[in-house]
Amino acid sequence: MDAKKVSAFKGTKEQEEQLLKVIENHAGQQGALMPILQEAQEIYGYLPIEVQQIIAEKGGFSMAEIYGVVTFYTQFSLYPKGEYKVAVCLGTACYVKGSGDILDKIKQLINVEVGECSEDGRFSLDATRCIGACGLAPVFTVNDDVYGRLSVDDVEDIINRYR
């Protein structure tokens, strides 16, 4: 398996102070890990190993417990997200109508693989399952913008709107 291209962690002292306050605010609470992780992701934008280690050390959780939760729930990300979050639906309706080819075109245009963020931080790419827009298949989103009834020829113009 190829390693994802991930830029070096660039957390600030201010972010770490915020995280420590979050951990302190949830100290001793039953079920504290989920809200700590949610707030940590709001602070950093994702949950890199460095952040997980702080939560483990200061919050009294094991790394295995943290990693298990972070990788189980799709709301959490181990990798940074771009300014423009591109998500291509690979659900059945979209896939049979060509979303695999659309995904390949997007990967070529923004030069990232699924789960990665571009070096300039502008684009990240995810493959999703059904997003509930089957009547518009094939579909992809850029942040909250939904694009449907697409062909590969439509992709470049849409991506260029965000450059």
Order of alpha helices (4+ residues) and beta strands (2+ residues): alpha-alpha-alpha-alpha-beta-alpha-alpha-beta-beta-beta-alpha
